[in-house]
Amino acid sequence: MQIRKAVIPAAGFGTRCLPATKAVPKEMLPIVDTPVIQYVVEEAVASGITEILLIISRGKQAIAEHFDASPELESALAARGRSAELAALQRIAALARIHYVYQPQLRGLGDALLLARQYVGPEPFAVLLGDTLLQETAGAAPVTRQLMQQYERFRAPVVALEQVPPEKLSRYGIVAGEALAGEAALRIRRLVEKPAPGEAPSDLAIASRYVLTPHTLELLAEVKPGKNGEIQLTDALNAQAQAEPFYGWRIQGRRHDAGNKLEYLKTNIRYALEREEMREELLRYMGEVVRGEG
């Protein structure tokens, strides 16, 4: 069955970026001039997704408003002859069919995904975390598309993997399994959520993108709340990996965690340097700052 639906959880508090995220959703923080969540939606669309469910919470109406049409603003831009800005706004509203559901209590990623059961139905689906950008390597397919291609090959769940240094292993879900000979694919046998130092089964972390099946949600419905009353997706994935074929894919790309203050600043610099109209001036200014002249 072709994958045409994606779920984007975007309901969290964003406490790592306070106080900026007290009133502004972390997913709406801009990378140069574009909100993080728009990059995530664009990745899904570029991967071939046509329908998207955004899981939001109270106070995050700005996300829905961003992807809605804005007739008054569009009329004002048209009247002033600002055709480039007008086209950019109209493109946002036409990206995909976007649906919304509210997560009434923030009880973890697993709880958020359970809200998607009716939307998903009997189909496999992609999951993209709404506060993380994945920038594909030059010449490679978008990261979500890479996972979709592996699903088409294996007809089994696939998660994005990246190699992380030892000091960061306790921040992520870490996998154990066997690499397929000469490939970037891995048959996953076990997953460990945020392992204690020295207890990680490998240096491969789940990189915020998944292709899952309705069976994943069935298993997730059986998961008991854990720390802080949260339902962990990793628990369901671990059960699925031990019961049936389950794969990981070492992505051709780079993860940017926009939910972390320092990483957010680094991501802005990286994306700005890729903008032709900004690159030279930004490099000049960065040089001045390093030399103590700025």
GUMIPA-538518 format. One record per residue (C-alpha): residue in three letters; x, z negated, y. Coordinates in steps of 0.001 Angstrom, whole numbers, plus 500000, padded with zeros to 6 digits. Each point is the difference from the previous one (the first is absolute). Layout:
ALAXZY ...
This chain:
MET500000500000500000 GLN501389501011503372 ILE500814497172502396 ARG498052500429503204 LYS499386496416501164 ALA502278497431501583 VAL499546496332500832 ILE501903498520502942 PRO499861496183500256 ALA500342498984503654 ALA498279496632500246 GLY502912497532500212 PHE500684497680502927 GLY503413501453500846 THR501516496550500518 ARG503571501326499812 CYS499461501841503290 LEU498280497253501995 PRO499240499660502863 ALA499642503792500369 THR497531500131497108 LYS497739497176501208 ALA497642502541501585 VAL501497503332498905 PRO499948500949496292 LYS503547500329498664 GLU499022503418498651 MET499299501116503580 LEU503466499117501301 PRO501586503256501182 ILE503020501708498527 VAL501086501793503177 ASP496509501239500969 THR498099500026496703 PRO498436496981498236 VAL501465499016496650 ILE496651500552498272 GLN499840503606501188 TYR503318500769498307 VAL498624498490496787 VAL496792502056500172 GLU502015503141500782 GLU502154499402496913 ALA496877499790497858 VAL498556503173501495 ALA503295501878499645 SER499982498967496328 GLY496648501701499397 ILE497649497030500452 THR496632500914501518 GLU498160496647500005 ILE501390496675501183 LEU498612496476499835 LEU501492497657502587 ILE499581496312499191 ILE499910498050503253 SER498945496561501215 ARG498389498450503052 GLY501910500789503170 LYS501327503317498694 GLN497335502291501414 ALA502746501698501990 ILE501106501731496795 ALA496588501592499503 GLU499791500926503674 HIS503383501698499831 PHE498833502441497335 ASP496607500595501618 ALA499280502732502558 SER500220498992503678 PRO497737502400501941 GLU500529498371503406 LEU503796500017499742 GLU500016503513498555 SER497825501251502875 ALA502314498369502534 LEU503071501613498439 ALA498294503399499882 ALA499005499741503658 ARG503601499247500968 GLY501416502847497934 ARG501932497684497676 SER499548502209496968 ALA502858498572497922 GLU498660496437500168 LEU496469501251499351 ALA501097501889496889 ALA501866496922498732 LEU496888497818500316 GLN497739502548498339 ARG502452500343497106 ILE499873496238499354 ALA496212500020499670 ALA500152502946497578 LEU502731498716497648 ALA497754498997497095 ARG496690498452499060 ILE500709496354500734 HIS497776497163498802 TYR500269496289500777 VAL499263496744498225 TYR500566496467501294 GLN501889497404498002 PRO498023496830500839 GLN502719497586498836 LEU503676500864499996 ARG500772499120496388 GLY502877502374499347 LEU500593503643499166 GLY498239499749496646 ASP496824498685501624 ALA500115502832502540 LEU500250502657497300 LEU497060498541498094 LEU497872500970502988 ALA500804503636499192 ARG498467500058496493 GLN496779501743500979 TYR501844502460502244 VAL502524500885497292 GLY497508500343497176 PRO501486501667496888 GLU502870501723501827 PRO503722499261500254 PHE500972499192503583 ALA502959499432502297 VAL500747496748501819 LEU502082499961503179 LEU500748496693501723 GLY498962500303503625 ASP503007498316501630 THR502764501938498255 LEU501341503469500771 LEU501640502065497287 GLN502028502869501373 GLU500763502650497415 THR503474501452499591 ALA500466503385501653 GLY498616502701497728 ALA498057497541497811 ALA496248499621499715 PRO498305497074501779 VAL500534496843497961 THR496348499666498998 ARG500067503611498838 GLN503099499216497911 LEU497986497316498180 MET497016502304499586 GLN502258502592498372 GLN501239497392497525 TYR496441498924499242 GLU499118503634499261 ARG502943500021497595 PHE499487496676498215 ARG496266499443500472 ALA500806496321500538 PRO500416497655502998 VAL503125500510502113 VAL501535497763502675 ALA502638500848502589 LEU503370498327499441 GLU503044499466502179 GLN503301498300499354 VAL500481496868502127 PRO503011497702500504 PRO500091496657498123 GLU499256497898503083 LYS496658501796500503 LEU498694499959496427 SER497958496835500549 ARG497890501807502640 TYR498456502584497684 GLY498402500744496678 ILE502854500897497618 VAL499678502099496844 ALA501691500069496623 GLY500003502964497636 GLU501922502987498675 ALA501033503006502033 LEU499122503379498548 ALA503243501819499184 GLY501395501796503018 GLU496877499377502080 ALA498741497958502932 ALA497045498870497866 LEU499880496620498284 ARG497722498718497226 ILE499023496595501356 ARG499610497107497555 ARG499717497025502339 LEU499528499117503670 VAL500985496781501763 GLU498589499093503414 LYS502632498627502420 PRO502402498649497368 ALA502161496991500772 PRO503672500737500766 GLY501805500966496820 GLU496795500614498019 ALA499210503591500988 PRO499832502290496927 SER501549502928501927 ASP500822501168503524 LEU496997502349500173 ALA497185498926502311 ILE496502501391500362 ALA500040502009503224 SER496475499660501415 ARG498505503095498336 TYR498040500258496755 VAL497902502375497940 LEU497598497882497957 THR497017500434497680 PRO496555498399499709 HIS501426497945497121 THR502353498379502512 LEU496972498679501872 GLU498383498809496779 LEU503103497942499246 LEU500180498840503617 ALA496467498603499750 GLU501269497659497268 VAL502928498630502018 LYS499661496367501045 PRO500916498985503560 GLY503542498711500332 LYS502023498555502859 ASN497945499563503199 GLY496928501169498088 GLU501245503607500004 ILE499344502573497291 GLN503260501780499226 LEU499966503700499170 THR503295499497498152 ASP498216497863497384 ALA497654502872499123 LEU502821502542500017 ASN502045497781497707 ALA497118499797497523 GLN499511503753500172 ALA503709500734499515 GLN500074497867496860 ALA496879501610498536 GLU500415503716500711 PRO502399502597501459 PHE500948499101503560 TYR502689501655502103 GLY502132499581503074 TRP501551502725502136 ARG503186499535502023 ILE498846501570503201 GLN501741502705501939 GLY499574498287503313 ARG500524496910502108 ARG497727497029500557 HIS499418498559503482 ASP498308496581500113 ALA498147499987503308 GLY498683496496499289 ASN503429498456500609 LYS501191499614503615 LEU503572501174499517 GLU499036502811497633 TYR497279501035502444 LEU502582500391502768 LYS502339501929497697 THR497159502300498981 ASN499161500765503613 ILE503616500910500704 ARG500270502197496904 TYR496794501899500764 ALA500895500376503680 LEU503385501466499065 GLU498161502654498022 ARG498110501081503112 GLU501909502817501659 GLU498771499096503486 MET501264496405499631 ARG503079500153497816 GLU502783500719502503 GLU498771497627502682 LEU499413497224497458 LEU503481500434498487 ARG501515499866503486 TYR498089496818500820 MET500905498364496655 GLY503649500740500714 GLU499708498339503393 VAL498447496902498459 VAL502695499746497317 ARG502690500310502666 GLY498277497389502141 GLU499159502506502713 GLY496211500135499529 
